[in-house]
Amino acid sequence: MKFLKSLLFTFLLFTIFSCQTSVPGMAGTTPPNHQAWDQLLKANVSPSGIVNYNGFIKEKAKLEQYLKLISENAPDRKTWSKQDQLAYWINAYNAFTVKLIVDNYPVKSIRDLGPELKIPLIKDVWHYKFFKIGGVESSLDEIEHSILRKEFEEPRIHFAINCASVSCPPLLNEAFIASKLEAQLDKVARGFINDSSRNKITADNAQISALFSWFKGDFTKKGSLIDFLNLYSKVKIKSTAKISHLDYNWNLNE
């Protein structure tokens, strides 16, 4: 009996600790100022999301300073507002994606960097732990899936984070900030869904981005996929419309 109790106790401890998140966070921090990132974006990203990576390379010192700032000031989940936390993680994802390209430029596609970097034991470049947040090694995959998708239940994040590719939602040429976050998320959702180069929508036929297939569950928690699209689409899609998905262009967004 004692052995069984001991075994059960060990199992419970393992379950508790294995379920704890490894997502980086810090206590006692305050939301950092995203002004430097805002300036870099305004200078090097067009209104349509075309990125001047050579411009970022010339201002790499400023980019590195901003990354150091956010690395050392991870969110305090107890004191930061949800808006401050969400803005932080979106900016962090986008800024570290730019750093990844800048550090390896020129490159045709972000997906080439996995085999090119010859990093063992990673599935793809998004699992590459090339930065630290709150002293913890992290990856773009962890920010997207363990934090943004898991903690916020905000489907519009898929239009806010940028994967440095042509078919991705365009990189917004301004930093996300808590005071404007709702308007910014609304802007990128409307912009992406109504962009005819990424979605071809008519009332009876919607050829939409593969994003809506990959993350369908995120978009259908409060209704159908068509219900979600109609929140932002200028053309209202019929419930009987044919839905298909377009090929994804992974070439660099420059």
Buried (B, 14 or more C-beta within 10 A) or exposed (E): EEEEEEEEEEEEEEEEEEEEEEBBBBEEBEBBEBEBBBBBBEBBBEEEBBBEBEEBBBBBEBBEEBBEBBBBBBBBEEEBEBBBBBBBBBBBBBBBBBBBBBEBEEBEBBBBBBEEBEBEEBEBBBBBBBBBBBEBEBBBBBBBEBBBBEBBEBBBBBBBBBBBBBBBBBBBBBBBBBEBBEEBBBBBBBBBBBBEEBBBBEEEEBBBBEBBBEBEEBBBEEEBBBEBBBBBBEEEBEEEBEBEBBEBBBEBBB
